[in-house]
Amino acid sequence: MADTSLRSRLQRLFSTNVIVRNVGGKKLRVADTSRTQAVQKSNLIDRYQKIFTGAGLSGYSDALMTKSMRLNLFKDYESMDSDAIISSALDIYADESTMKSEYGDVLEINTDNENIKQILHNLFYDILNIEFNLWPWIRNMCKYGDFFLKLEIDDKYGITNVVPLSVYDVSRLEGLDPENPEYVKYLIESATSEHRYKSEKSSTRDELENYEVAHFVYYLILTTYHMVNHR
């Protein structure tokens, strides 16, 4: 018998790149949540691996060297943020991305289902508090190219809280299951002691399922940003 618990259903949902629903008769509706029909996925993920491929690093573990260079890139971004012009540019990106509409909303929810609209409004404005939190989230995403939120999920109430994760600590793991190439996990390793969602006495290595992390990715296509996990 199939496991119908909330977390099992979320894991199945986030282990596919499209959602197919029967909308009546022989009609199907496909939601391309990962935008695989529009964007080549390899351009979005694992950008650091491509930067240093074939860099003549023989004699060392490619995975360890890539991780080290990735962390060095982040340190470069930290130094660049101390420049007045670059810092102001990041501020402008965050300002423009969080401007309120003529109705006073940072985020507009468009759906014909009033129940879904109320649930999402409660999530974004009352739980995530995007009116206050979205600005630093967007700025960090523009600064590092990625931003991660750990979602605290209650089986009865759904998402009850979010905790920002340091980009230094998070790695996105893909290709873990040959039979399910869309399956993704996130590896949390304590490269730093900042922005930790767990106590210092806990394990320094942890894995989170795809549905437990909201991953914001910045990429230069019409200068937009995309939240990978947004179903």
Secondary structure, DSSP 4 states (H G I P E B T S, - for coil): ----SHHHHHHHHTTSS-EEEEEETTEEEEE-TT-TTTS-GGGTS-HHHHHTTTSS-TTS-HHHHHHHHHHHHHHHHHHHHTSHHHHHHHHHHHHHHT---TTS-SS----S-HHHHHHHHIIIIIIS-HHHHHHHHHHHHHHHSEEEEEEEEETTTEEEEEEEE-TTTEEEEE---TT-TT-EEEEEE-SSSSS-SS-TTS-SEEEEEGGGEEEEEEETTTTEEEESS--
